Amino acid sequence: MARAWWLLVLWLATAVLSNPAEMRELMRRAGEDPLEPQEPDPDAEALRCFQVTGPVLGPKGILAGNEIVGHTASAHQSCKVLILEHVFSNSYGHPYVGKFTPPSCEFGRAIFNLTVVSEGRQYDRLATLWVGDIEVWRTSTAEPRPHPGIVWSHVKDMTNYKSLWKRPQTVILDLGNLVNERYTGSYNVSLTATFFDEHDVSGLGGGVPADLIVPVSARKSSQGLSSVFVYPQEQAECPVELPRNIRRAVLTVAATGQAAEEFWWSNVPDPVTKDFANVTLPGLGGFREVRVRIDGRLAGLTWPFPVVFTGGIAPPLHRPLVGLQAFDLAEHEVDMTSWIGLICDGRPHNVSLEVVGENSVRVPQHWLLSAKMFVWLSSPGSVSLGEVPRVNISTPTFDLNLVADPDKRTQYRQLAKRAFNVRAGLRIDGQKVLSEWHQLFTMKSEGTVAGGGDFQQVRASYRGQDRALLDHISVYERNYGYPISTTYVTKRPTSGPYSMTIKANLTQGLEQVMTGESVFATGIEPFMNKMFSQKHGVEMLTMRRGRVSYYQREGGKSSGGFGDVRQTYAIGGHDLKNRDTSEFRAEPLLYNRDVTVINETVVRDEEFVYKPDMALPQRDTAPPRFMVEDHFDQYAPVMTDGLRGGSKGFSAKRFNLDLAIAGPRIKGSERAKTPNSKTPAHQKPVEQPLDEVVLERIKSRTSQ
């Protein structure tokens, strides 16, 4: 569709350069004289990609990425186990299958390092790591580039799976990739585990690891396959038989939309899906709910987090700084303790998952689902008893306002609310106790679609509260919110050097306050020996904002882009006296990081660690390049001709694969050695304001 290219040029001029005439001239030259192929530089280093997240407790201290940024009181004995090394090329339906042998040393904690190396051209992929039929890590890949390629490492606290590491296991890593003449990138993956003796982290953090973990999955490990449910093609349900002496049970749910559901948060309401001629827009609105049932009875809910993968919307948004949770997709906790009276009867019970959109309509293809039950046991030989749970569920409310001018512009506003409450009297170890689980969810989403889907703007906010109580005392509480907004314009010029251009911005955040014992590590573990009496809870706040331009020549034979992205991340203690969770307080602030990337170059990377025991390592930064020439046409646009392919969906469509059979997306690993140094730029970077109120709050705490 012919659109005015100069509008994009004008935007780029104000975003990157101070001289519009110079900007237009450079763009003209870039279009008329594309960069000539160059001989590979044998001394070039792979681009190190990374996700900004909180530090992890290691045997020698506090780890941020692969770097030690603070020491604990003393180093601890450790041992390392290589779990796998594997190259994923044509790997759809052919996951890695290997054996895990428990470590030789005594241990109380465990961390895993997943490292991946890739070069060439490839889509981003989703990967799942399994121990038998239990999913323990869901991740995705960064998109590679030509030689020398990319590399990334991500460290994850795996202490909560301690009971699994005590005995030999079958390990499966499913990273379905496809390599041919056009898409050449394999993923070289290594996974190592470090086990070390216990630190003083009692009182908070991930809590005491469960005695038993029971899968709720397709249970295909005996066939050498991933056990993920592909929903709704497959019924996501399985029988679960549990011990009779349970004192606490928590179900965690992993849920990821793919193909037409990858950008579910930007879907339009059903009444306007056909407002544009020759296009059917993805529907069911921006509301998604995962429902957990036991023997058909609703037992809990989760509202998924909107992960934007590294091919999403426009590639320059994600390199080398990937988006929130791209390398470690979080799971939602649902407390099942109130159901002990039912599930401790010595019989199998059916646990099922389903995903719905607005008006409780089942989603189209497809979602990748799995769950697992973390179980803590009471005294051996005892039998836990309980009454039938009393469940109070509000009917989901959906408020919709539409302003539509068919074939021109559609505007909508969606509101949704939901509440779930369950309680039951229990008898555990002969003691009576009242168990309760309360959930509250709200959603607000506003959007505009025009140009047959080539223009879309979305502003959405999701908030929730989960609370588990025993005898009216909170044992776990999580308050959270995740705003996300994007605006993008796709143009398909009929003349000139570009066959397609995208101008896009993306802003995404996550804020949460957590108290009590979580199943997973909370991020406060590295600081427990410094917190003293402040071990009440943990607060986390991160915000990421980027704006980019992306183009293709000759239908994708070459491509490139411009972009600047900034992310701030902060984690701190939470004082129980502060019941107001409406703003980030961090008492004290424990860790803060502020990163800015311009055109694949890290131009700022500042870090703060609470009472550090050593000087922080210097991270390499450099002036940005003016333009990034690349071959990353394997992007996942939010909307293309009314379709949302996502990375795997696009590859499946292009190579005539059956989406239901092609399997999930993917990721891999191997070790890296390189910083993100770049050649000096033509112009100095222009600092862009990003949530200055939030930044000032964070900075005020680093100065205390």
Helices and strands as residue ranges (DSSP letters): H 5-16, H 20-32, E 47-48, E 56-58, E 61-64, E 67-70, E 78-88, E 96-100, E 109-118, E 126-131, E 134-140, E 150-157, G 159-161, E 169-175, E 187-196, E 212-216, G 221-223, E 229-231, E 236-240, E 246-257, G 259-261, G 264-266, G 270-272, E 289-294, E 297-302, G 315-317, E 332-335, G 337-339, H 340-343, E 349-356, G 358-360, E 367-377, E 385-386, E 390-393, E 397-405, E 409-428, E 431-450, G 451-453, E 455-470, E 473-491, E 500-516, G 525-527, H 528-531, G 532-534, E 537-553, G 554-556, E 558-574, E 589-598, E 601-609, E 628-630, H 646-654, H 659-662, H 692-702
